[in-house]
Amino acid sequence: LDQSRKEVVAYYLPLARANPPDAVVGQSLSPEISDEHLAKWLDRRLEKVFPKAAALVQNMTLDYHFKDVTFETLNRPDFLQSVKSAFPDVDWDKAYEEFRAAGETASEAPVVEE
């Protein structure tokens, strides 16, 4: 946020130089107002309205939910229909048959004991 405020000051500094605000002219002790004086004045004004980082994150929370797809979920009767309605452009019948075939192949594979 400090960097953003500095960028805003840099943007408005030429405009303030071309037409110094009355508040700056009234505070100046010399007829010439330096860029440093203008920049400090702009920065003080912006500091009042720019939010502080601590205030922005003070009430921030992060909610998270773990969602897993289990083997039981994949084998529920309504699972395939739910997936088809959520993703209608995918050929889920083919993908589901491949999944089932892979599961059957894995269950038929011999278990190697060491």
A tleap script that builds the chain and sets N, CA, C and O, in Angstrom:
source leaprc.protein.ff14SB
mol = sequence {
  NLEU ASP GLN SER ARG LYS GLU VAL VAL ALA
  TYR TYR LEU PRO LEU ALA ARG ALA ASN PRO
  PRO ASP ALA VAL VAL GLY GLN SER LEU SER
  PRO GLU ILE SER ASP GLU HIE LEU ALA LYS
  TRP LEU ASP ARG ARG LEU GLU LYS VAL PHE
  PRO LYS ALA ALA ALA LEU VAL GLN ASN MET
  THR LEU ASP TYR HIE PHE LYS ASP VAL THR
  PHE GLU THR LEU ASN ARG PRO ASP PHE LEU
  GLN SER VAL LYS SER ALA PHE PRO ASP VAL
  ASP TRP ASP LYS ALA TYR GLU GLU PHE ARG
  ALA ALA GLY GLU THR ALA SER GLU ALA PRO
  VAL VAL GLU CGLU
}
set mol.1.N position { 0.819 -1.190 0.000 }
set mol.1.CA position { 0.000 0.000 0.000 }
set mol.1.C position { 0.865 1.257 0.000 }
set mol.1.O position { 0.512 2.260 -0.620 }
set mol.2.N position { 1.992 1.198 0.694 }
set mol.2.CA position { 2.894 2.353 0.699 }
set mol.2.C position { 3.399 2.638 -0.709 }
set mol.2.O position { 3.498 3.792 -1.125 }
set mol.3.N position { 3.717 1.569 -1.435 }
set mol.3.CA position { 4.195 1.745 -2.809 }
set mol.3.C position { 3.105 2.356 -3.683 }
set mol.3.O position { 3.388 3.222 -4.511 }
set mol.4.N position { 1.882 1.918 -3.508 }
set mol.4.CA position { 0.768 2.483 -4.281 }
set mol.4.C position { 0.593 3.963 -3.972 }
set mol.4.O position { 0.358 4.771 -4.871 }
set mol.5.N position { 0.711 4.311 -2.696 }
set mol.5.CA position { 0.579 5.721 -2.311 }
set mol.5.C position { 1.692 6.550 -2.948 }
set mol.5.O position { 1.445 7.663 -3.411 }
set mol.6.N position { 2.917 6.017 -2.976 }
set mol.6.CA position { 4.038 6.729 -3.612 }
set mol.6.C position { 3.772 6.931 -5.103 }
set mol.6.O position { 4.106 7.975 -5.663 }
set mol.7.N position { 3.175 5.935 -5.739 }
set mol.7.CA position { 2.859 6.057 -7.163 }
set mol.7.C position { 1.793 7.123 -7.401 }
set mol.7.O position { 1.861 7.859 -8.385 }
set mol.8.N position { 0.814 7.211 -6.512 }
set mol.8.CA position { -0.222 8.242 -6.634 }
set mol.8.C position { 0.399 9.621 -6.435 }
set mol.8.O position { 0.065 10.561 -7.156 }
set mol.9.N position { 1.300 9.749 -5.462 }
set mol.9.CA position { 1.997 11.027 -5.237 }
set mol.9.C position { 2.784 11.406 -6.486 }
set mol.9.O position { 2.726 12.553 -6.928 }
set mol.10.N position { 3.517 10.457 -7.060 }
set mol.10.CA position { 4.308 10.738 -8.265 }
set mol.10.C position { 3.408 11.156 -9.424 }
set mol.10.O position { 3.791 12.004 -10.231 }
set mol.11.N position { 2.224 10.572 -9.511 }
set mol.11.CA position { 1.297 10.912 -10.588 }
set mol.11.C position { 0.771 12.338 -10.428 }
set mol.11.O position { 0.710 13.091 -11.399 }
set mol.12.N position { 0.394 12.705 -9.210 }
set mol.12.CA position { -0.221 14.014 -8.979 }
set mol.12.C position { 0.783 15.140 -8.745 }
set mol.12.O position { 0.391 16.307 -8.755 }
set mol.13.N position { 2.050 14.835 -8.537 }
set mol.13.CA position { 3.051 15.873 -8.282 }
set mol.13.C position { 3.144 16.891 -9.418 }
set mol.13.O position { 3.156 18.089 -9.134 }
set mol.14.N position { 3.210 16.482 -10.690 }
set mol.14.CA position { 3.258 17.491 -11.767 }
set mol.14.C position { 2.003 18.369 -11.808 }
set mol.14.O position { 2.087 19.558 -12.114 }
set mol.15.N position { 0.853 17.789 -11.501 }
set mol.15.CA position { -0.386 18.575 -11.485 }
set mol.15.C position { -0.373 19.584 -10.338 }
set mol.15.O position { -0.800 20.728 -10.501 }
set mol.16.N position { 0.119 19.149 -9.179 }
set mol.16.CA position { 0.198 20.058 -8.027 }
set mol.16.C position { 1.247 21.138 -8.257 }
set mol.16.O position { 1.094 22.265 -7.785 }
set mol.17.N position { 2.313 20.798 -8.982 }
set mol.17.CA position { 3.351 21.785 -9.304 }
set mol.17.C position { 2.783 22.847 -10.242 }
set mol.17.O position { 3.054 24.036 -10.075 }
set mol.18.N position { 2.001 22.419 -11.222 }
set mol.18.CA position { 1.431 23.356 -12.197 }
set mol.18.C position { 0.379 24.259 -11.557 }
set mol.18.O position { 0.231 25.418 -11.945 }
set mol.19.N position { -0.346 23.731 -10.586 }
set mol.19.CA position { -1.397 24.507 -9.930 }
set mol.19.C position { -1.383 24.172 -8.437 }
set mol.19.O position { -2.199 23.371 -7.980 }
set mol.20.N position { -0.471 24.773 -7.673 }
set mol.20.CA position { -0.330 24.417 -6.256 }
set mol.20.C position { -1.625 24.659 -5.476 }
set mol.20.O position { -2.253 25.708 -5.624 }
set mol.21.N position { -2.020 23.700 -4.653 }
set mol.21.CA position { -3.224 23.873 -3.836 }
set mol.21.C position { -3.059 25.048 -2.867 }
set mol.21.O position { -1.956 25.330 -2.399 }
set mol.22.N position { -4.160 25.721 -2.578 }
set mol.22.CA position { -4.123 26.875 -1.675 }
set mol.22.C position { -3.555 26.503 -0.311 }
set mol.22.O position { -2.854 27.301 0.311 }
set mol.23.N position { -3.855 25.293 0.154 }
set mol.23.CA position { -3.354 24.866 1.458 }
set mol.23.C position { -1.834 24.821 1.479 }
set mol.23.O position { -1.223 25.139 2.499 }
set mol.24.N position { -1.215 24.432 0.373 }
set mol.24.CA position { 0.248 24.380 0.296 }
set mol.24.C position { 0.812 25.792 0.187 }
set mol.24.O position { 1.803 26.118 0.841 }
set mol.25.N position { 0.193 26.617 -0.625 }
set mol.25.CA position { 0.664 27.996 -0.803 }
set mol.25.C position { 0.595 28.741 0.533 }
set mol.25.O position { 1.507 29.497 0.867 }
set mol.26.N position { -0.467 28.534 1.288 }
set mol.26.CA position { -0.627 29.209 2.572 }
set mol.26.C position { 0.373 28.755 3.611 }
set mol.26.O position { 0.691 29.511 4.529 }
set mol.27.N position { 0.881 27.527 3.490 }
set mol.27.CA position { 1.848 26.999 4.453 }
set mol.27.C position { 3.284 27.315 4.073 }
set mol.27.O position { 4.192 27.170 4.891 }
set mol.28.N position { 3.490 27.741 2.849 }
set mol.28.CA position { 4.847 27.959 2.362 }
set mol.28.C position { 5.392 29.292 2.856 }
set mol.28.O position { 4.674 30.291 2.899 }
set mol.29.N position { 6.661 29.296 3.227 }
set mol.29.CA position { 7.318 30.519 3.684 }
set mol.29.C position { 8.025 31.239 2.547 }
set mol.29.O position { 8.517 32.353 2.725 }
set mol.30.N position { 8.076 30.611 1.389 }
set mol.30.CA position { 8.724 31.248 0.239 }
set mol.30.C position { 7.772 31.213 -0.951 }
set mol.30.O position { 6.846 30.403 -0.988 }
set mol.31.N position { 8.000 32.090 -1.918 }
set mol.31.CA position { 7.109 32.104 -3.081 }
set mol.31.C position { 7.237 30.846 -3.945 }
set mol.31.O position { 6.286 30.452 -4.621 }
set mol.32.N position { 8.401 30.229 -3.918 }
set mol.32.CA position { 8.624 28.999 -4.691 }
set mol.32.C position { 8.351 27.789 -3.796 }
set mol.32.O position { 8.867 27.704 -2.681 }
set mol.33.N position { 7.552 26.876 -4.281 }
set mol.33.CA position { 7.239 25.658 -3.525 }
set mol.33.C position { 8.023 24.509 -4.147 }
set mol.33.O position { 7.888 24.223 -5.337 }
set mol.34.N position { 8.838 23.861 -3.334 }
set mol.34.CA position { 9.681 22.782 -3.855 }
set mol.34.C position { 8.848 21.524 -4.118 }
set mol.34.O position { 7.777 21.324 -3.546 }
set mol.35.N position { 9.386 20.690 -5.005 }
set mol.35.CA position { 8.734 19.405 -5.286 }
set mol.35.C position { 8.682 18.546 -4.024 }
set mol.35.O position { 7.718 17.816 -3.794 }
set mol.36.N position { 9.734 18.644 -3.211 }
set mol.36.CA position { 9.777 17.866 -1.972 }
set mol.36.C position { 8.633 18.281 -1.042 }
set mol.36.O position { 7.970 17.434 -0.444 }
set mol.37.N position { 8.413 19.589 -0.928 }
set mol.37.CA position { 7.328 20.094 -0.077 }
set mol.37.C position { 5.965 19.631 -0.612 }
set mol.37.O position { 5.105 19.201 0.157 }
set mol.38.N position { 5.777 19.722 -1.926 }
set mol.38.CA position { 4.521 19.270 -2.536 }
set mol.38.C position { 4.311 17.768 -2.326 }
set mol.38.O position { 3.212 17.321 -1.997 }
set mol.39.N position { 5.390 16.997 -2.524 }
set mol.39.CA position { 5.292 15.542 -2.374 }
set mol.39.C position { 4.936 15.168 -0.938 }
set mol.39.O position { 4.102 14.292 -0.710 }
set mol.40.N position { 5.567 15.831 0.031 }
set mol.40.CA position { 5.257 15.547 1.439 }
set mol.40.C position { 3.807 15.906 1.754 }
set mol.40.O position { 3.122 15.167 2.461 }
set mol.41.N position { 3.339 17.041 1.229 }
set mol.41.CA position { 1.958 17.461 1.476 }
set mol.41.C position { 0.975 16.447 0.881 }
set mol.41.O position { 0.011 16.046 1.533 }
set mol.42.N position { 1.233 16.041 -0.366 }
set mol.42.CA position { 0.372 15.042 -1.011 }
set mol.42.C position { 0.379 13.732 -0.222 }
set mol.42.O position { -0.668 13.123 -0.003 }
set mol.43.N position { 1.570 13.307 0.201 }
set mol.43.CA position { 1.695 12.049 0.931 }
set mol.43.C position { 0.918 12.100 2.250 }
set mol.43.O position { 0.242 11.135 2.605 }
set mol.44.N position { 1.008 13.211 2.974 }
set mol.44.CA position { 0.263 13.342 4.230 }
set mol.44.C position { -1.242 13.297 3.988 }
set mol.44.O position { -1.982 12.679 4.754 }
set mol.45.N position { -1.687 13.949 2.930 }
set mol.45.CA position { -3.124 13.943 2.612 }
set mol.45.C position { -3.598 12.528 2.251 }
set mol.45.O position { -4.658 12.085 2.696 }
set mol.46.N position { -2.804 11.835 1.447 }
set mol.46.CA position { -3.182 10.480 1.027 }
set mol.46.C position { -3.081 9.475 2.170 }
set mol.46.O position { -3.848 8.513 2.227 }
set mol.47.N position { -2.134 9.699 3.078 }
set mol.47.CA position { -1.971 8.787 4.207 }
set mol.47.C position { -3.244 8.726 5.054 }
set mol.47.O position { -3.543 7.697 5.659 }
set mol.48.N position { -3.979 9.816 5.093 }
set mol.48.CA position { -5.219 9.859 5.871 }
set mol.48.C position { -6.322 8.994 5.253 }
set mol.48.O position { -7.169 8.463 5.971 }
set mol.49.N position { -6.311 8.856 3.938 }
set mol.49.CA position { -7.403 8.130 3.272 }
set mol.49.C position { -7.017 6.731 2.798 }
set mol.49.O position { -7.891 5.896 2.564 }
set mol.50.N position { -5.711 6.464 2.654 }
set mol.50.CA position { -5.285 5.123 2.260 }
set mol.50.C position { -5.451 4.185 3.450 }
set mol.50.O position { -5.086 4.544 4.569 }
set mol.51.N position { -5.996 2.990 3.229 }
set mol.51.CA position { -6.154 2.055 4.348 }
set mol.51.C position { -4.798 1.499 4.783 }
set mol.51.O position { -3.854 1.439 3.996 }
set mol.52.N position { -4.724 1.109 6.014 }
set mol.52.CA position { -3.523 0.453 6.543 }
set mol.52.C position { -3.657 -1.046 6.278 }
set mol.52.O position { -4.755 -1.600 6.334 }
set mol.53.N position { -2.537 -1.689 5.992 }
set mol.53.CA position { -2.560 -3.126 5.696 }
set mol.53.C position { -3.144 -3.920 6.858 }
set mol.53.O position { -3.907 -4.862 6.646 }
set mol.54.N position { -2.792 -3.546 8.080 }
set mol.54.CA position { -3.302 -4.268 9.252 }
set mol.54.C position { -4.823 -4.181 9.333 }
set mol.54.O position { -5.481 -5.143 9.729 }
set mol.55.N position { -5.379 -3.044 8.962 }
set mol.55.CA position { -6.837 -2.885 9.009 }
set mol.55.C position { -7.517 -3.745 7.949 }
set mol.55.O position { -8.632 -4.224 8.156 }
set mol.56.N position { -6.849 -3.939 6.820 }
set mol.56.CA position { -7.446 -4.741 5.750 }
set mol.56.C position { -7.487 -6.223 6.094 }
set mol.56.O position { -8.439 -6.918 5.740 }
set mol.57.N position { -6.462 -6.707 6.781 }
set mol.57.CA position { -6.393 -8.144 7.064 }
set mol.57.C position { -6.853 -8.497 8.471 }
set mol.57.O position { -6.839 -9.670 8.844 }
set mol.58.N position { -7.255 -7.519 9.248 }
set mol.58.CA position { -7.631 -7.744 10.638 }
set mol.58.C position { -8.739 -8.781 10.772 }
set mol.58.O position { -8.631 -9.684 11.601 }
set mol.59.N position { -9.773 -8.678 10.000 }
set mol.59.CA position { -10.900 -9.607 10.101 }
set mol.59.C position { -10.916 -10.634 8.981 }
set mol.59.O position { -11.938 -11.277 8.744 }
set mol.60.N position { -9.811 -10.790 8.303 }
set mol.60.CA position { -9.742 -11.730 7.191 }
set mol.60.C position { -9.682 -13.160 7.732 }
set mol.60.O position { -8.940 -13.454 8.669 }
set mol.61.N position { -10.459 -14.018 7.137 }
set mol.61.CA position { -10.438 -15.427 7.514 }
set mol.61.C position { -10.309 -16.274 6.256 }
set mol.61.O position { -10.647 -15.843 5.154 }
set mol.62.N position { -9.825 -17.455 6.446 }
set mol.62.CA position { -9.697 -18.402 5.350 }
set mol.62.C position { -10.506 -19.633 5.718 }
set mol.62.O position { -10.218 -20.307 6.707 }
set mol.63.N position { -11.507 -19.915 4.926 }
set mol.63.CA position { -12.309 -21.114 5.131 }
set mol.63.C position { -11.896 -22.142 4.088 }
set mol.63.O position { -11.770 -21.822 2.906 }
set mol.64.N position { -11.693 -23.346 4.520 }
set mol.64.CA position { -11.343 -24.392 3.572 }
set mol.64.C position { -12.088 -25.668 3.932 }
set mol.64.O position { -12.382 -25.939 5.097 }
set mol.65.N position { -12.377 -26.430 2.910 }
set mol.65.CA position { -13.085 -27.691 3.079 }
set mol.65.C position { -12.368 -28.729 2.225 }
set mol.65.O position { -12.118 -28.507 1.040 }
set mol.66.N position { -12.047 -29.842 2.825 }
set mol.66.CA position { -11.433 -30.922 2.080 }
set mol.66.C position { -12.543 -31.782 1.494 }
set mol.66.O position { -13.457 -32.209 2.200 }
set mol.67.N position { -12.448 -32.025 0.208 }
set mol.67.CA position { -13.437 -32.881 -0.438 }
set mol.67.C position { -12.673 -33.981 -1.169 }
set mol.67.O position { -11.822 -33.717 -2.018 }
set mol.68.N position { -12.991 -35.183 -0.823 }
set mol.68.CA position { -12.325 -36.326 -1.426 }
set mol.68.C position { -13.323 -37.139 -2.231 }
set mol.68.O position { -14.518 -37.171 -1.938 }
set mol.69.N position { -12.803 -37.784 -3.241 }
set mol.69.CA position { -13.596 -38.743 -3.994 }
set mol.69.C position { -13.051 -40.109 -3.617 }
set mol.69.O position { -11.900 -40.434 -3.910 }
set mol.70.N position { -13.872 -40.891 -2.976 }
set mol.70.CA position { -13.447 -42.218 -2.543 }
set mol.70.C position { -13.890 -43.263 -3.561 }
set mol.70.O position { -14.678 -42.980 -4.463 }
set mol.71.N position { -13.378 -44.448 -3.401 }
set mol.71.CA position { -13.774 -45.549 -4.277 }
set mol.71.C position { -15.271 -45.803 -4.150 }
set mol.71.O position { -15.947 -46.125 -5.128 }
set mol.72.N position { -15.779 -45.652 -2.923 }
set mol.72.CA position { -17.209 -45.847 -2.705 }
set mol.72.C position { -18.016 -44.785 -3.450 }
set mol.72.O position { -19.070 -45.082 -4.012 }
set mol.73.N position { -17.520 -43.551 -3.454 }
set mol.73.CA position { -18.206 -42.468 -4.175 }
set mol.73.C position { -18.264 -42.779 -5.661 }
set mol.73.O position { -19.301 -42.594 -6.298 }
set mol.74.N position { -17.157 -43.250 -6.210 }
set mol.74.CA position { -17.104 -43.556 -7.638 }
set mol.74.C position { -18.073 -44.670 -8.020 }
set mol.74.O position { -18.530 -44.728 -9.162 }
set mol.75.N position { -18.383 -45.537 -7.096 }
set mol.75.CA position { -19.259 -46.670 -7.391 }
set mol.75.C position { -20.713 -46.442 -6.997 }
set mol.75.O position { -21.541 -47.336 -7.167 }
set mol.76.N position { -21.036 -45.271 -6.478 }
set mol.76.CA position { -22.440 -44.975 -6.155 }
set mol.76.C position { -23.255 -44.918 -7.445 }
set mol.76.O position { -22.752 -44.449 -8.466 }
set mol.77.N position { -24.502 -45.384 -7.418 }
set mol.77.CA position { -25.330 -45.386 -8.636 }
set mol.77.C position { -25.565 -43.987 -9.216 }
set mol.77.O position { -25.667 -43.841 -10.434 }
set mol.78.N position { -25.651 -42.969 -8.375 }
set mol.78.CA position { -25.943 -41.620 -8.875 }
set mol.78.C position { -24.691 -40.827 -9.252 }
set mol.78.O position { -24.805 -39.709 -9.753 }
set mol.79.N position { -23.498 -41.384 -9.020 }
set mol.79.CA position { -22.269 -40.634 -9.269 }
set mol.79.C position { -22.101 -40.284 -10.745 }
set mol.79.O position { -21.858 -39.126 -11.082 }
set mol.80.N position { -22.226 -41.266 -11.620 }
set mol.80.CA position { -22.015 -41.030 -13.047 }
set mol.80.C position { -23.001 -39.996 -13.579 }
set mol.80.O position { -22.620 -39.134 -14.370 }
set mol.81.N position { -24.248 -40.067 -13.162 }
set mol.81.CA position { -25.244 -39.093 -13.619 }
set mol.81.C position { -24.897 -37.689 -13.122 }
set mol.81.O position { -25.074 -36.717 -13.856 }
set mol.82.N position { -24.413 -37.571 -11.902 }
set mol.82.CA position { -24.021 -36.265 -11.354 }
set mol.82.C position { -22.868 -35.666 -12.149 }
set mol.82.O position { -22.868 -34.472 -12.449 }
set mol.83.N position { -21.904 -36.484 -12.483 }
set mol.83.CA position { -20.752 -36.005 -13.254 }
set mol.83.C position { -21.185 -35.606 -14.662 }
set mol.83.O position { -20.728 -34.592 -15.189 }
set mol.84.N position { -22.059 -36.395 -15.267 }
set mol.84.CA position { -22.546 -36.071 -16.616 }
set mol.84.C position { -23.271 -34.737 -16.643 }
set mol.84.O position { -23.098 -33.957 -17.579 }
set mol.85.N position { -24.078 -34.466 -15.630 }
set mol.85.CA position { -24.811 -33.196 -15.629 }
set mol.85.C position { -23.881 -32.021 -15.341 }
set mol.85.O position { -24.132 -30.914 -15.816 }
set mol.86.N position { -22.817 -32.236 -14.576 }
set mol.86.CA position { -21.872 -31.150 -14.284 }
set mol.86.C position { -20.955 -30.868 -15.469 }
set mol.86.O position { -20.578 -29.718 -15.692 }
set mol.87.N position { -20.591 -31.896 -16.230 }
set mol.87.CA position { -19.689 -31.757 -17.375 }
set mol.87.C position { -20.310 -32.443 -18.594 }
set mol.87.O position { -19.910 -33.554 -18.942 }
set mol.88.N position { -21.279 -31.800 -19.245 }
set mol.88.CA position { -22.027 -32.461 -20.314 }
set mol.88.C position { -21.229 -32.697 -21.600 }
set mol.88.O position { -21.645 -33.517 -22.419 }
set mol.89.N position { -20.121 -32.025 -21.804 }
set mol.89.CA position { -19.382 -32.152 -23.064 }
set mol.89.C position { -18.355 -33.278 -23.056 }
set mol.89.O position { -17.649 -33.467 -24.047 }
set mol.90.N position { -18.256 -34.016 -21.983 }
set mol.90.CA position { -17.271 -35.092 -21.879 }
set mol.90.C position { -17.985 -36.430 -22.026 }
set mol.90.O position { -19.088 -36.621 -21.514 }
set mol.91.N position { -17.335 -37.358 -22.736 }
set mol.91.CA position { -17.890 -38.704 -22.896 }
set mol.91.C position { -17.575 -39.510 -21.636 }
set mol.91.O position { -16.585 -40.241 -21.585 }
set mol.92.N position { -18.424 -39.368 -20.629 }
set mol.92.CA position { -18.179 -40.007 -19.338 }
set mol.92.C position { -18.442 -41.506 -19.374 }
set mol.92.O position { -17.877 -42.246 -18.569 }
set mol.93.N position { -19.289 -41.967 -20.291 }
set mol.93.CA position { -19.530 -43.413 -20.364 }
set mol.93.C position { -18.232 -44.138 -20.693 }
set mol.93.O position { -17.915 -45.161 -20.087 }
set mol.94.N position { -17.480 -43.602 -21.657 }
set mol.94.CA position { -16.208 -44.209 -22.047 }
set mol.94.C position { -15.211 -44.138 -20.887 }
set mol.94.O position { -14.565 -45.132 -20.556 }
set mol.95.N position { -15.089 -42.955 -20.271 }
set mol.95.CA position { -14.149 -42.799 -19.156 }
set mol.95.C position { -14.520 -43.716 -17.992 }
set mol.95.O position { -13.642 -44.284 -17.343 }
set mol.96.N position { -15.812 -43.858 -17.730 }
set mol.96.CA position { -16.264 -44.697 -16.622 }
set mol.96.C position { -15.982 -46.168 -16.910 }
set mol.96.O position { -15.575 -46.913 -16.018 }
set mol.97.N position { -16.198 -46.583 -18.154 }
set mol.97.CA position { -15.911 -47.975 -18.516 }
set mol.97.C position { -14.415 -48.267 -18.390 }
set mol.97.O position { -14.025 -49.346 -17.945 }
set mol.98.N position { -13.577 -47.297 -18.784 }
set mol.98.CA position { -12.130 -47.484 -18.645 }
set mol.98.C position { -11.745 -47.579 -17.173 }
set mol.98.O position { -10.887 -48.379 -16.798 }
set mol.99.N position { -12.381 -46.759 -16.343 }
set mol.99.CA position { -12.123 -46.807 -14.902 }
set mol.99.C position { -12.502 -48.175 -14.339 }
set mol.99.O position { -11.752 -48.770 -13.566 }
set mol.100.N position { -13.674 -48.662 -14.738 }
set mol.100.CA position { -14.144 -49.956 -14.236 }
set mol.100.C position { -13.218 -51.077 -14.707 }
set mol.100.O position { -12.900 -51.992 -13.947 }
set mol.101.N position { -12.787 -50.998 -15.972 }
set mol.101.CA position { -11.893 -52.027 -16.502 }
set mol.101.C position { -10.554 -52.001 -15.772 }
set mol.101.O position { -9.995 -53.054 -15.465 }
set mol.102.N position { -10.039 -50.811 -15.493 }
set mol.102.CA position { -8.773 -50.703 -14.768 }
set mol.102.C position { -8.917 -51.260 -13.355 }
set mol.102.O position { -8.002 -51.905 -12.844 }
set mol.103.N position { -10.051 -51.016 -12.731 }
set mol.103.CA position { -10.289 -51.546 -11.384 }
set mol.103.C position { -10.371 -53.058 -11.376 }
set mol.103.O position { -9.867 -53.707 -10.459 }
set mol.104.N position { -11.008 -53.626 -12.400 }
set mol.104.CA position { -11.120 -55.076 -12.484 }
set mol.104.C position { -9.763 -55.697 -12.749 }
set mol.104.O position { -9.442 -56.743 -12.184 }
set mol.105.N position { -8.953 -55.067 -13.606 }
set mol.105.CA position { -7.619 -55.577 -13.904 }
set mol.105.C position { -6.754 -55.538 -12.654 }
set mol.105.O position { -6.011 -56.480 -12.378 }
set mol.106.N position { -6.848 -54.454 -11.904 }
set mol.106.CA position { -6.045 -54.322 -10.689 }
set mol.106.C position { -6.454 -55.350 -9.647 }
set mol.106.O position { -5.605 -55.869 -8.922 }
set mol.107.N position { -7.738 -55.647 -9.564 }
set mol.107.CA position { -8.187 -56.615 -8.554 }
set mol.107.C position { -7.822 -58.040 -8.948 }
set mol.107.O position { -7.738 -58.913 -8.084 }
set mol.108.N position { -7.602 -58.294 -10.242 }
set mol.108.CA position { -7.238 -59.628 -10.702 }
set mol.108.C position { -5.734 -59.855 -10.660 }
set mol.108.O position { -5.279 -60.993 -10.768 }
set mol.109.N position { -4.965 -58.796 -10.506 }
set mol.109.CA position { -3.506 -58.922 -10.506 }
set mol.109.C position { -3.065 -59.698 -9.269 }
set mol.109.O position { -3.594 -59.492 -8.177 }
set mol.110.N position { -2.093 -60.591 -9.447 }
set mol.110.CA position { -1.621 -61.371 -8.297 }
set mol.110.C position { -0.875 -60.478 -7.302 }
set mol.110.O position { -0.195 -59.526 -7.687 }
set mol.111.N position { -1.016 -60.800 -6.049 }
set mol.111.CA position { -0.321 -60.063 -5.000 }
set mol.111.C position { 1.030 -60.710 -4.794 }
set mol.111.O position { 1.118 -61.917 -4.568 }
set mol.112.N position { 2.080 -59.920 -4.871 }
set mol.112.CA position { 3.439 -60.429 -4.699 }
set mol.112.C position { 3.856 -60.163 -3.263 }
set mol.112.O position { 3.896 -59.017 -2.817 }
set mol.113.N position { 4.167 -61.237 -2.545 }
set mol.113.CA position { 4.613 -61.083 -1.163 }
set mol.113.C position { 6.108 -61.284 -1.117 }
set mol.113.O position { 6.663 -62.143 -1.803 }
set mol.114.N position { 6.744 -60.479 -0.298 }
set mol.114.CA position { 8.209 -60.581 -0.193 }
set mol.114.C position { 8.604 -61.262 1.079 }
set mol.114.O position { 9.794 -61.437 1.341 }
savepdb mol mol.pdb
quit
